[in-house]
Amino acid sequence: MSSFVSAVIVAAGGSTRMGSGESKQFLPLLGRPAISYTLRAFQSCALIDEIIVVCRAQDADRIRDVASEYAIEKLASVVEGGSCRAESVKNGLDKVSENAGYVAIHDGARPLVTPEEIEAVCTAAFETGAATLGTPVTDTIKIAGADNMIESTPDRSTLKAVQTPQVFEKELYTFALSDFGSGLENVTDDCALIENMGGEVLIVEGSRENIKLTTPIDIVIAESILKNRSAK
């Protein structure tokens, strides 16, 4: 199988929880748009051969401008997103190179991922067919009912907080997407598609710094992490 890896960067969300009229992909982190850090990480990873960005139609030109400003030479296409995450990924998948053997799917709003983490999860996928970054859960998790009353406590040692990128053999992912059927709007990560068809996904331990920008406090945390990295 070809080891050509196409990165599909999903940046089509509406940023409603951020409470800003601005797409969170363009919110400044130390003076740079957040998406620029995401793109630079994939540009810098030797195992990534091309980048496809999926975004809202009104953001496409800005994505191209950011790519030009920050020398994202691997950018192959900017694609309009769908009505849900899975449909957005499918739109990106439709544009990957015919040479692609693997797809690396990543949240555009995870700007702190490193080239080393991307390489680690790609390498794992080459061996297993499907891999994702993730970290052990440190909080105690409770399962609650509709009345918000605790029903049970799962064993924390078995729980992982899954991140992106999530990397799959392209043909495996394409089959899993078509096999899922209805309800794609409820799919919040791509591993669930593989799980649905009975497949296995290896979790590669990542970093707690690989946060997703969702609410305003995440901007403060992200900038603090970036300052700490630059000081090293």
Steps between C-alpha positions, in 0.01 A plus 500: 500500500616853424633691800381827345310684776234763428416723795136611515476802730141556614440870562133539410341549842290801592694589820177550696648401837788743456249785517670694221374603158845409369573147388718352774745384234605863459504609865847632583744297706796723583412712196463213254176340379442170679473301177852608401646291783295200394610528139866555590505181710376292205726685256797415723421130538699299246235226477228737379489531121209737446251707697131551428315757709123473542340827604196724468462653155553852638831397656662341194688806376632576848625143534688538171643835619623343824652211307684742275623718788633206700647306205265201510630347179322168555155658477329321212138608533254708704156337511161616625375318810181299536208516742682293765855392583480165318368664184778759517758224523337324204525821296869516581547131424354555154793733422794294621757382248442171321845405634383522861523180700415666832299795626587699811190677627558792735299774668608838369434636849777284652790734418745365758555157347867442418665348192639227725151402619372494143791278397441262793133441421567465126770241569259306722233506227749363248528193726138461616283672238338734751647713780421811701664724755355485849582552866402324823203654680604646836160613630247262649220462246137449598215369284185700575138454403261752347425630851873573549526238773811279501434149374848347492874560502706341220848371575727797433791276404317398182406853390686707243440855376529465124664775296594554139660430261329170439669309219348221290564298189306696242304202369413387854369843591308536174329165558422584864344830396273337241420209734383725786167588342275767652584702808829650383401826669553327836856389425739717701825329405619281216604202710129438564455409134765229527356378830154476342623247244679296766847634423774583749680831549832528684537790744841667488565702814510869422542814704252686717623811321316391185184682608205597285396865489137492607437772761677830578708350782664269245655803330665601828629146555627466143693827515656395831614170345645679197689747720643212701611322182672810365686548828663155477 
